[in-house]
Amino acid sequence: MSFSAPPAPDTTSYNPRRWAAFVVTLSAAFMDLVDTTVINVALPSLRRDLDASSTQLEWAVAGYVMAFAAGMITAGRLGDRFGRLRVFQGGLAAFVVTSALTGLAVNAEMLVAARVAQGASAAMMVPQVLAMLRVEFPPEEQHKAATLFGLNFSVGGVAGPLIGGVILDADLFGLDWRPIFFINVPIGIAALIGTFVLCRDSRAQHAATTDVRGLAIATLAVLALLYPLVEGRTMGWPWWTWVLMAACPVLLWLFGRYEKTVVRRGHAPLIDPGLLRERAPMGGLSVAVLFFAGTGYTLVITVHLQSGLGYSPLHTALTMAPFAVGVGLFSPFAPKIRPYGRPVAVVGSLLAAIGMAGNLLAVRSAGEDLHSWQLVPGMLVTGLGVSMTSGVLIATVLAKTPGRLAGSAAALVNTAIQVGVAVGIAVVGTVFFGSLDDDGKAVDAAGAGLLTVVILYLLASPAALILPPGRLMFAAAGNAKPPRQAGPADAEEKSGTDDDATSGSLTSRRTTD
């Protein structure tokens, strides 16, 4: 079935400075992405300067990600209700302040608290970027803007360790690790000024209420798992740590029951209960948590190379750079391979496990004589596998989930990815630092940590079989309903009803483009 081409829309009703405004908001989102990973290369410096324990280092990394995950969906709804630009500006201002506080940290406790606040601030910003994209751009420009958004994410994640390595090696003003956080202050202030000059505010006419109780239950469920994993080792695994971990699935069950109650009362749930009956989002949830827990390898490699082998921060970052090359290798083939869906996720997880097993073999066999080139093959293959699985995961969920639930499904899996990263830091960190703190050899500790990562990737591969089978059907331009030509007012109203406008999910936007 085909449709005639719609008339060219009148773009004069859209923000004439929308591209400049978009660059400003992207720069703020870029800071969040960099700060997620930049701390990894600074961990040895933080441990030395602040006398931080291994547990505190884990919280400094996982706390940021956990706070970001907890606030992402709720922040999207706050933007719909109170104004997307207003919430974005509030989050950006808070991010600047918390970045400064992180850089000023005088002890590990202050560092962890500032990092958690920094993650919560980032959660206020990121969901607004895509929501504003839908309102600020006419339909024919949205795909191009979404592509830039995706590129921003890819570059930001890779650039974090490299930026951190350069700054740490430069030792600006003799401040050691602190400038990696201070650099956010001038950039953030400039971006904040830019939003007042270039951006326009918008809000949904019928914004959903915020499910605070549902958010609290879901957050408690994750913390019930995360807290004992991080703290249990140093406390000798007392009985209450096991009780808390056992309480996690119970709290998740209570969360599902409560969300059904919210719907019966006619209110907007945090997560649509209908997702719990769908195979695609539940499979995506399982794969996301297991697979992205494998990102804990960054903790092992950065600490081992610097503290164990004496690498500089920049040398460490460059050693890990082949991972980004591996990610890029899949990109040209993604459009042709992605429609195969489930098998790609299975194979990608296996490749990630094989690549990390190669790193494990290199670390164990070379010992203290390990050279950067010995990690290149493993990092390349791991990057390729990660790109394959992550690239099809949400696409599979969206293609196999009923349309009315697609936005909620994307939000759920995106949140699960963040939770998986946090859990991975906790699990892998517990194994790695546990071996180090027990006076184990650095090589043995790194080997134990990397073996844990291999196991996580191997578990993710059969878990991907839970995803629905069959090829993915993506709407083509010729058989998709053409976009209705609407002005900003209509776009705002639509943003208030579409879940993907508030989920902070790039992939839901990509799939509908």
C-alpha positions as a Python dict, from the first residue, in 0.01 Angstrom:
ca = {
    (1, 'M'): (0, 0, 0),
    (2, 'S'): (143, 336, -95),
    (3, 'F'): (65, 694, -12),
    (4, 'S'): (116, 1007, -212),
    (5, 'A'): (383, 1237, -81),
    (6, 'P'): (248, 1498, 161),
    (7, 'P'): (293, 1863, 77),
    (8, 'A'): (605, 2030, 205),
    (9, 'P'): (538, 2143, 560),
    (10, 'D'): (559, 2501, 671),
    (11, 'T'): (861, 2506, 899),
    (12, 'T'): (823, 2870, 993),
    (13, 'S'): (621, 2770, 1302),
    (14, 'Y'): (917, 2574, 1436),
    (15, 'N'): (1209, 2729, 1619),
    (16, 'P'): (1420, 2894, 1344),
    (17, 'R'): (1730, 2836, 1557),
    (18, 'R'): (1643, 2475, 1630),
    (19, 'W'): (1973, 2328, 1507),
    (20, 'A'): (2181, 2562, 1720),
    (21, 'A'): (1951, 2488, 2014),
    (22, 'F'): (1988, 2116, 1952),
    (23, 'V'): (2368, 2141, 1955),
    (24, 'V'): (2348, 2314, 2293),
    (25, 'T'): (2130, 2042, 2444),
    (26, 'L'): (2349, 1771, 2289),
    (27, 'S'): (2657, 1922, 2450),
    (28, 'A'): (2493, 1884, 2790),
    (29, 'A'): (2396, 1523, 2715),
    (30, 'F'): (2755, 1463, 2600),
    (31, 'M'): (2882, 1570, 2943),
    (32, 'D'): (2662, 1306, 3105),
    (33, 'L'): (2799, 1035, 2877),
    (34, 'V'): (3158, 1137, 2938),
    (35, 'D'): (3108, 1147, 3314),
    (36, 'T'): (2965, 797, 3312),
    (37, 'T'): (3298, 653, 3195),
    (38, 'V'): (3561, 920, 3265),
    (39, 'I'): (3589, 819, 3629),
    (40, 'N'): (3715, 472, 3539),
    (41, 'V'): (4066, 585, 3447),
    (42, 'A'): (4078, 801, 3761),
    (43, 'L'): (4000, 520, 4009),
    (44, 'P'): (4364, 454, 4110),
    (45, 'S'): (4419, 828, 4162),
    (46, 'L'): (4100, 854, 4369),
    (47, 'R'): (4203, 559, 4580),
    (48, 'R'): (4543, 711, 4646),
    (49, 'D'): (4438, 1074, 4701),
    (50, 'L'): (4119, 1022, 4903),
    (51, 'D'): (4226, 699, 5072),
    (52, 'A'): (3911, 546, 4924),
    (53, 'S'): (3829, 184, 4989),
    (54, 'S'): (3745, -49, 4704),
    (55, 'T'): (3381, -43, 4816),
    (56, 'Q'): (3372, 336, 4795),
    (57, 'L'): (3522, 324, 4447),
    (58, 'E'): (3244, 87, 4341),
    (59, 'W'): (2981, 324, 4478),
    (60, 'A'): (3143, 620, 4301),
    (61, 'V'): (3088, 441, 3969),
    (62, 'A'): (2767, 246, 4032),
    (63, 'G'): (2598, 521, 4234),
    (64, 'Y'): (2604, 759, 3938),
    (65, 'V'): (2452, 501, 3703),
    (66, 'M'): (2194, 389, 3959),
    (67, 'A'): (2074, 744, 4027),
    (68, 'F'): (2053, 808, 3654),
    (69, 'A'): (1847, 493, 3596),
    (70, 'A'): (1610, 566, 3885),
    (71, 'G'): (1532, 918, 3771),
    (72, 'M'): (1516, 881, 3394),
    (73, 'I'): (1149, 791, 3339),
    (74, 'T'): (1018, 1019, 3613),
    (75, 'A'): (1223, 1311, 3480),
    (76, 'G'): (1063, 1267, 3138),
    (77, 'R'): (720, 1306, 3291),
    (78, 'L'): (830, 1609, 3491),
    (79, 'G'): (935, 1771, 3164),
    (80, 'D'): (596, 1703, 3010),
    (81, 'R'): (423, 1853, 3311),
    (82, 'F'): (636, 2153, 3408),
    (83, 'G'): (812, 2231, 3079),
    (84, 'R'): (1089, 2037, 2910),
    (85, 'L'): (1327, 2329, 2882),
    (86, 'R'): (1268, 2431, 3242),
    (87, 'V'): (1344, 2081, 3372),
    (88, 'F'): (1644, 2054, 3139),
    (89, 'Q'): (1784, 2383, 3266),
    (90, 'G'): (1727, 2277, 3626),
    (91, 'G'): (1906, 1948, 3563),
    (92, 'L'): (2192, 2121, 3382),
    (93, 'A'): (2239, 2375, 3662),
    (94, 'A'): (2237, 2094, 3917),
    (95, 'F'): (2485, 1899, 3706),
    (96, 'V'): (2725, 2195, 3704),
    (97, 'V'): (2701, 2231, 4083),
    (98, 'T'): (2739, 1859, 4153),
    (99, 'S'): (3034, 1836, 3912),
    (100, 'A'): (3206, 2112, 4107),
    (101, 'L'): (3129, 1935, 4435),
    (102, 'T'): (3269, 1610, 4297),
    (103, 'G'): (3590, 1786, 4198),
    (104, 'L'): (3609, 1951, 4542),
    (105, 'A'): (3559, 1624, 4730),
    (106, 'V'): (3783, 1610, 5037),
    (107, 'N'): (3704, 1250, 5124),
    (108, 'A'): (3554, 941, 4966),
    (109, 'E'): (3217, 991, 5134),
    (110, 'M'): (3177, 1334, 4976),
    (111, 'L'): (3285, 1193, 4641),
    (112, 'V'): (3020, 919, 4647),
    (113, 'A'): (2743, 1156, 4759),
    (114, 'A'): (2834, 1408, 4488),
    (115, 'R'): (2844, 1136, 4222),
    (116, 'V'): (2497, 1011, 4316),
    (117, 'A'): (2364, 1367, 4300),
    (118, 'Q'): (2542, 1413, 3968),
    (119, 'G'): (2370, 1105, 3825),
    (120, 'A'): (2030, 1229, 3942),
    (121, 'S'): (2100, 1566, 3777),
    (122, 'A'): (2191, 1395, 3450),
    (123, 'A'): (1863, 1202, 3464),
    (124, 'M'): (1677, 1533, 3459),
    (125, 'M'): (1857, 1641, 3141),
    (126, 'V'): (1878, 1348, 2903),
    (127, 'P'): (1507, 1255, 2861),
    (128, 'Q'): (1425, 1615, 2772),
    (129, 'V'): (1660, 1617, 2472),
    (130, 'L'): (1455, 1372, 2266),
    (131, 'A'): (1126, 1514, 2389),
    (132, 'M'): (1235, 1860, 2272),
    (133, 'L'): (1356, 1707, 1945),
    (134, 'R'): (1003, 1591, 1867),
    (135, 'V'): (861, 1937, 1930),
    (136, 'E'): (1139, 2155, 1787),
    (137, 'F'): (1188, 1976, 1453),
    (138, 'P'): (948, 1914, 1164),
    (139, 'P'): (895, 1545, 1081),
    (140, 'E'): (1132, 1539, 784),
    (141, 'E'): (1420, 1668, 1000),
    (142, 'Q'): (1364, 1446, 1303),
    (143, 'H'): (1549, 1145, 1162),
    (144, 'K'): (1860, 1354, 1095),
    (145, 'A'): (1846, 1499, 1445),
    (146, 'A'): (1796, 1152, 1597),
    (147, 'T'): (2100, 1027, 1404),
    (148, 'L'): (2311, 1304, 1556),
    (149, 'F'): (2173, 1211, 1897),
    (150, 'G'): (2285, 850, 1845),
    (151, 'L'): (2628, 960, 1723),
    (152, 'N'): (2658, 1179, 2031),
    (153, 'F'): (2593, 875, 2250),
    (154, 'S'): (2847, 660, 2067),
    (155, 'V'): (3122, 922, 2073),
    (156, 'G'): (3050, 1024, 2433),
    (157, 'G'): (3083, 674, 2570),
    (158, 'V'): (3413, 619, 2391),
    (159, 'A'): (3553, 966, 2457),
    (160, 'G'): (3517, 948, 2836),
    (161, 'P'): (3825, 738, 2913),
    (162, 'L'): (4033, 918, 2648),
    (163, 'I'): (3941, 1263, 2781),
    (164, 'G'): (4009, 1144, 3133),
    (165, 'G'): (4343, 999, 3032),
    (166, 'V'): (4457, 1319, 2862),
    (167, 'I'): (4353, 1539, 3156),
    (168, 'L'): (4507, 1310, 3418),
    (169, 'D'): (4835, 1284, 3229),
    (170, 'A'): (4846, 1663, 3189),
    (171, 'D'): (4793, 1708, 3565),
    (172, 'L'): (4643, 2053, 3508),
    (173, 'F'): (4747, 2304, 3775),
    (174, 'G'): (4873, 2014, 3985),
    (175, 'L'): (4514, 1915, 4066),
    (176, 'D'): (4553, 1550, 3959),
    (177, 'W'): (4205, 1396, 3900),
    (178, 'R'): (3991, 1697, 3995),
    (179, 'P'): (3989, 1873, 3653),
    (180, 'I'): (3803, 1579, 3494),
    (181, 'F'): (3500, 1704, 3689),
    (182, 'F'): (3581, 2076, 3697),
    (183, 'I'): (3581, 2086, 3315),
    (184, 'N'): (3203, 2039, 3327),
    (185, 'V'): (3158, 2374, 3501),
    (186, 'P'): (3251, 2617, 3217),
    (187, 'I'): (3096, 2390, 2953),
    (188, 'G'): (2777, 2356, 3154),
    (189, 'I'): (2750, 2730, 3220),
    (190, 'A'): (2799, 2806, 2850),
    (191, 'A'): (2533, 2550, 2758),
    (192, 'L'): (2295, 2691, 3019),
    (193, 'I'): (2333, 3042, 2876),
    (194, 'G'): (2278, 2897, 2529),
    (195, 'T'): (1946, 2742, 2633),
    (196, 'F'): (1814, 3081, 2745),
    (197, 'V'): (1914, 3237, 2413),
    (198, 'L'): (1831, 2962, 2164),
    (199, 'C'): (1578, 2716, 2307),
    (200, 'R'): (1202, 2735, 2344),
    (201, 'D'): (1003, 2566, 2617),
    (202, 'S'): (719, 2321, 2561),
    (203, 'R'): (503, 2093, 2767),
    (204, 'A'): (236, 1832, 2709),
    (205, 'Q'): (-125, 1944, 2729),
    (206, 'H'): (-222, 1621, 2903),
    (207, 'A'): (88, 1517, 3096),
    (208, 'A'): (79, 1195, 3297),
    (209, 'T'): (116, 1218, 3673),
    (210, 'T'): (435, 1096, 3837),
    (211, 'D'): (412, 751, 3996),
    (212, 'V'): (631, 830, 4297),
    (213, 'R'): (536, 520, 4496),
    (214, 'G'): (602, 291, 4203),
    (215, 'L'): (942, 455, 4152),
    (216, 'A'): (1021, 410, 4523),
    (217, 'I'): (934, 39, 4518),
    (218, 'A'): (1136, -25, 4201),
    (219, 'T'): (1436, 166, 4339),
    (220, 'L'): (1421, -26, 4667),
    (221, 'A'): (1414, -353, 4473),
    (222, 'V'): (1734, -267, 4288),
    (223, 'L'): (1905, -133, 4600),
    (224, 'A'): (1810, -453, 4785),
    (225, 'L'): (2032, -634, 4535),
    (226, 'L'): (2299, -369, 4481),
    (227, 'Y'): (2374, -267, 4842),
    (228, 'P'): (2460, -613, 4978),
    (229, 'L'): (2663, -694, 4667),
    (230, 'V'): (2883, -388, 4722),
    (231, 'E'): (2895, -382, 5103),
    (232, 'G'): (2863, -751, 5189),
    (233, 'R'): (3222, -846, 5114),
    (234, 'T'): (3378, -592, 5352),
    (235, 'M'): (3128, -683, 5626),
    (236, 'G'): (3186, -1056, 5605),
    (237, 'W'): (2850, -1130, 5441),
    (238, 'P'): (2623, -1101, 5749),
    (239, 'W'): (2280, -1265, 5742),
    (240, 'W'): (2096, -946, 5649),
    (241, 'T'): (2281, -919, 5317),
    (242, 'W'): (2126, -1249, 5208),
    (243, 'V'): (1784, -1140, 5333),
    (244, 'L'): (1807, -819, 5130),
    (245, 'M'): (1904, -1002, 4812),
    (246, 'A'): (1619, -1248, 4865),
    (247, 'A'): (1385, -951, 4908),
    (248, 'C'): (1469, -816, 4561),
    (249, 'P'): (1236, -1048, 4362),
    (250, 'V'): (964, -1002, 4625),
    (251, 'L'): (983, -625, 4587),
    (252, 'L'): (973, -659, 4208),
    (253, 'W'): (658, -871, 4243),
    (254, 'L'): (506, -605, 4470),
    (255, 'F'): (598, -343, 4212),
    (256, 'G'): (408, -532, 3943),
    (257, 'R'): (104, -566, 4168),
    (258, 'Y'): (112, -199, 4260),
    (259, 'E'): (133, -88, 3898),
    (260, 'K'): (-182, -288, 3823),
    (261, 'T'): (-352, -111, 4113),
    (262, 'V'): (-246, 226, 3973),
    (263, 'V'): (-406, 140, 3638),
    (264, 'R'): (-730, 23, 3804),
    (265, 'R'): (-752, 358, 3981),
    (266, 'G'): (-726, 537, 3648),
    (267, 'H'): (-378, 682, 3702),
    (268, 'A'): (-63, 655, 3490),
    (269, 'P'): (173, 377, 3604),
    (270, 'L'): (550, 402, 3597),
    (271, 'I'): (558, 93, 3372),
    (272, 'D'): (253, -35, 3185),
    (273, 'P'): (155, -368, 3350),
    (274, 'G'): (75, -501, 3003),
    (275, 'L'): (449, -530, 2946),
    (276, 'L'): (469, -802, 3210),
    (277, 'R'): (265, -1029, 2984),
    (278, 'E'): (475, -963, 2673),
    (279, 'R'): (763, -1191, 2583),
    (280, 'A'): (967, -927, 2402),
    (281, 'P'): (1016, -674, 2685),
    (282, 'M'): (1065, -946, 2948),
    (283, 'G'): (1328, -1112, 2730),
    (284, 'G'): (1489, -777, 2664),
    (285, 'L'): (1494, -705, 3037),
    (286, 'S'): (1676, -1032, 3111),
    (287, 'V'): (1934, -986, 2835),
    (288, 'A'): (1992, -619, 2920),
    (289, 'V'): (2073, -682, 3286),
    (290, 'L'): (2299, -981, 3220),
    (291, 'F'): (2473, -847, 2911),
    (292, 'F'): (2541, -494, 3031),
    (293, 'A'): (2663, -626, 3364),
    (294, 'G'): (2961, -731, 3154),
    (295, 'T'): (3068, -367, 3131),
    (296, 'G'): (3223, -424, 3473),
    (297, 'Y'): (3533, -527, 3278),
    (298, 'T'): (3629, -158, 3255),
    (299, 'L'): (3673, -150, 3632),
    (300, 'V'): (3906, -450, 3624),
    (301, 'I'): (4121, -345, 3330),
    (302, 'T'): (4166, 21, 3427),
    (303, 'V'): (4266, -58, 3785),
    (304, 'H'): (4486, -353, 3688),
    (305, 'L'): (4675, -169, 3415),
    (306, 'Q'): (4743, 136, 3632),
    (307, 'S'): (4780, -1, 3985),
    (308, 'G'): (4908, -346, 3891),
    (309, 'L'): (5126, -274, 3588),
    (310, 'G'): (5208, 96, 3624),
    (311, 'Y'): (5037, 220, 3307),
    (312, 'S'): (4960, 591, 3288),
    (313, 'P'): (4591, 694, 3261),
    (314, 'L'): (4634, 789, 2894),
    (315, 'H'): (4818, 466, 2816),
    (316, 'T'): (4532, 278, 2981),
    (317, 'A'): (4268, 464, 2781),
    (318, 'L'): (4452, 402, 2454),
    (319, 'T'): (4486, 33, 2539),
    (320, 'M'): (4108, 9, 2570),
    (321, 'A'): (4044, 211, 2252),
    (322, 'P'): (4028, -96, 2020),
    (323, 'F'): (3694, -173, 2184),
    (324, 'A'): (3555, 137, 2010),
    (325, 'V'): (3703, 19, 1681),
    (326, 'G'): (3522, -311, 1726),
    (327, 'V'): (3197, -125, 1785),
    (328, 'G'): (3254, 70, 1465),
    (329, 'L'): (3319, -246, 1262),
    (330, 'F'): (2959, -355, 1301),
    (331, 'S'): (2802, -21, 1211),
    (332, 'P'): (2824, -53, 827),
    (333, 'F'): (2656, -394, 838),
    (334, 'A'): (2396, -312, 1104),
    (335, 'P'): (2108, -225, 865),
    (336, 'K'): (2135, -565, 691),
    (337, 'I'): (2207, -777, 999),
    (338, 'R'): (1976, -611, 1252),
    (339, 'P'): (1649, -751, 1105),
    (340, 'Y'): (1759, -1105, 1197),
    (341, 'G'): (1695, -1008, 1559),
    (342, 'R'): (1735, -1286, 1814),
    (343, 'P'): (2020, -1482, 1649),
    (344, 'V'): (2226, -1164, 1627),
    (345, 'A'): (2190, -1105, 2002),
    (346, 'V'): (2288, -1467, 2073),
    (347, 'V'): (2597, -1451, 1849),
    (348, 'G'): (2692, -1105, 1973),
    (349, 'S'): (2690, -1222, 2335),
    (350, 'L'): (2907, -1520, 2242),
    (351, 'L'): (3153, -1295, 2058),
    (352, 'A'): (3174, -1065, 2360),
    (353, 'A'): (3247, -1367, 2579),
    (354, 'I'): (3514, -1492, 2335),
    (355, 'G'): (3677, -1149, 2318),
    (356, 'M'): (3685, -1113, 2695),
    (357, 'A'): (3818, -1469, 2726),
    (358, 'G'): (4101, -1356, 2497),
    (359, 'N'): (4175, -1068, 2735),
    (360, 'L'): (4165, -1310, 3028),
    (361, 'L'): (4415, -1539, 2854),
    (362, 'A'): (4645, -1246, 2775),
    (363, 'V'): (4638, -1116, 3133),
    (364, 'R'): (4700, -1457, 3289),
    (365, 'S'): (4970, -1573, 3044),
    (366, 'A'): (5169, -1248, 3022),
    (367, 'G'): (5143, -1160, 3390),
    (368, 'E'): (5340, -848, 3479),
    (369, 'D'): (5492, -839, 3129),
    (370, 'L'): (5158, -762, 2962),
    (371, 'H'): (5182, -525, 2664),
    (372, 'S'): (4899, -320, 2518),
    (373, 'W'): (4903, -502, 2183),
    (374, 'Q'): (4820, -829, 2357),
    (375, 'L'): (4477, -691, 2451),
    (376, 'V'): (4397, -557, 2104),
    (377, 'P'): (4235, -873, 1958),
    (378, 'G'): (4021, -932, 2265),
    (379, 'M'): (3906, -571, 2285),
    (380, 'L'): (3822, -568, 1912),
    (381, 'V'): (3612, -884, 1931),
    (382, 'T'): (3441, -771, 2251),
    (383, 'G'): (3351, -438, 2092),
    (384, 'L'): (3209, -616, 1788),
    (385, 'G'): (2998, -846, 2007),
    (386, 'V'): (2872, -564, 2226),
    (387, 'S'): (2776, -361, 1919),
    (388, 'M'): (2585, -655, 1770),
    (389, 'T'): (2383, -734, 2082),
    (390, 'S'): (2313, -381, 2200),
    (391, 'G'): (2232, -273, 1847),
    (392, 'V'): (1951, -525, 1805),
    (393, 'L'): (1827, -557, 2162),
    (394, 'I'): (1588, -264, 2182),
    (395, 'A'): (1508, -288, 1811),
    (396, 'T'): (1390, -645, 1871),
    (397, 'V'): (1187, -542, 2173),
    (398, 'L'): (1017, -261, 1983),
    (399, 'A'): (950, -464, 1669),
    (400, 'K'): (797, -752, 1867),
    (401, 'T'): (597, -546, 2118),
    (402, 'P'): (245, -416, 2043),
    (403, 'G'): (259, -56, 1923),
    (404, 'R'): (76, 93, 2221),
    (405, 'L'): (341, -54, 2455),
    (406, 'A'): (649, 17, 2242),
    (407, 'G'): (748, 339, 2416),
    (408, 'S'): (711, 188, 2763),
    (409, 'A'): (907, -119, 2649),
    (410, 'A'): (1195, 99, 2527),
    (411, 'A'): (1197, 290, 2855),
    (412, 'L'): (1196, -35, 3054),
    (413, 'V'): (1487, -190, 2862),
    (414, 'N'): (1687, 134, 2863),
    (415, 'T'): (1646, 150, 3240),
    (416, 'A'): (1741, -219, 3265),
    (417, 'I'): (2061, -141, 3074),
    (418, 'Q'): (2158, 119, 3334),
    (419, 'V'): (2069, -119, 3617),
    (420, 'G'): (2277, -389, 3447),
    (421, 'V'): (2580, -159, 3437),
    (422, 'A'): (2540, -81, 3808),
    (423, 'V'): (2494, -447, 3901),
    (424, 'G'): (2795, -540, 3688),
    (425, 'I'): (3014, -292, 3873),
    (426, 'A'): (2894, -443, 4201),
    (427, 'V'): (2936, -809, 4103),
    (428, 'V'): (3263, -780, 3910),
    (429, 'G'): (3400, -532, 4163),
    (430, 'T'): (3321, -767, 4450),
    (431, 'V'): (3515, -1050, 4286),
    (432, 'F'): (3806, -833, 4172),
    (433, 'F'): (3857, -619, 4482),
    (434, 'G'): (3781, -916, 4707),
    (435, 'S'): (4078, -1099, 4562),
    (436, 'L'): (4300, -790, 4587),
    (437, 'D'): (4200, -707, 4943),
    (438, 'D'): (4273, -1065, 5050),
    (439, 'D'): (4638, -1002, 4958),
    (440, 'G'): (4599, -1183, 4630),
    (441, 'K'): (4827, -1118, 4335),
    (442, 'A'): (4716, -844, 4097),
    (443, 'V'): (4722, -1084, 3801),
    (444, 'D'): (4507, -1339, 3985),
    (445, 'A'): (4260, -1070, 4091),
    (446, 'A'): (4231, -936, 3737),
    (447, 'G'): (4187, -1290, 3608),
    (448, 'A'): (3905, -1357, 3854),
    (449, 'G'): (3731, -1034, 3758),
    (450, 'L'): (3757, -1100, 3385),
    (451, 'L'): (3639, -1459, 3431),
    (452, 'T'): (3327, -1319, 3597),
    (453, 'V'): (3270, -1098, 3293),
    (454, 'V'): (3308, -1395, 3059),
    (455, 'I'): (3047, -1585, 3260),
    (456, 'L'): (2804, -1291, 3246),
    (457, 'Y'): (2837, -1268, 2867),
    (458, 'L'): (2794, -1645, 2836),
    (459, 'L'): (2476, -1631, 3046),
    (460, 'A'): (2342, -1348, 2830),
    (461, 'S'): (2371, -1560, 2516),
    (462, 'P'): (2112, -1829, 2607),
    (463, 'A'): (1906, -1560, 2780),
    (464, 'A'): (1870, -1395, 2438),
    (465, 'L'): (1673, -1702, 2329),
    (466, 'I'): (1388, -1566, 2542),
    (467, 'L'): (1347, -1291, 2283),
    (468, 'P'): (1072, -1361, 2027),
    (469, 'P'): (1191, -1542, 1712),
    (470, 'G'): (1146, -1427, 1354),
    (471, 'R'): (1276, -1145, 1139),
    (472, 'L'): (1214, -790, 1249),
    (473, 'M'): (980, -589, 1030),
    (474, 'F'): (1071, -221, 1020),
    (475, 'A'): (833, 23, 858),
    (476, 'A'): (960, 146, 524),
    (477, 'A'): (886, 483, 379),
    (478, 'G'): (664, 334, 115),
    (479, 'N'): (431, 143, 345),
    (480, 'A'): (425, 361, 651),
    (481, 'K'): (162, 615, 721),
    (482, 'P'): (300, 957, 635),
    (483, 'P'): (340, 1195, 925),
    (484, 'R'): (59, 1437, 983),
    (485, 'Q'): (181, 1788, 922),
    (486, 'A'): (137, 1952, 1259),
    (487, 'G'): (248, 2267, 1422),
    (488, 'P'): (420, 2287, 1757),
    (489, 'A'): (94, 2287, 1949),
    (490, 'D'): (-9, 1958, 1795),
    (491, 'A'): (334, 1815, 1845),
    (492, 'E'): (322, 1909, 2211),
    (493, 'E'): (-8, 1736, 2258),
    (494, 'K'): (125, 1426, 2086),
    (495, 'S'): (433, 1428, 2304),
    (496, 'G'): (211, 1411, 2605),
    (497, 'T'): (50, 1090, 2490),
    (498, 'D'): (339, 901, 2335),
    (499, 'D'): (546, 710, 2584),
    (500, 'D'): (861, 729, 2379),
    (501, 'A'): (867, 1104, 2407),
    (502, 'T'): (924, 1076, 2777),
    (503, 'S'): (1126, 761, 2801),
    (504, 'G'): (1455, 915, 2705),
    (505, 'S'): (1495, 639, 2449),
    (506, 'L'): (1673, 703, 2124),
    (507, 'T'): (1580, 365, 1984),
    (508, 'S'): (1207, 419, 2008),
    (509, 'R'): (1249, 736, 1806),
    (510, 'R'): (1469, 560, 1552),
    (511, 'T'): (1223, 279, 1503),
    (512, 'T'): (934, 509, 1430),
    (513, 'D'): (1133, 727, 1190),
}
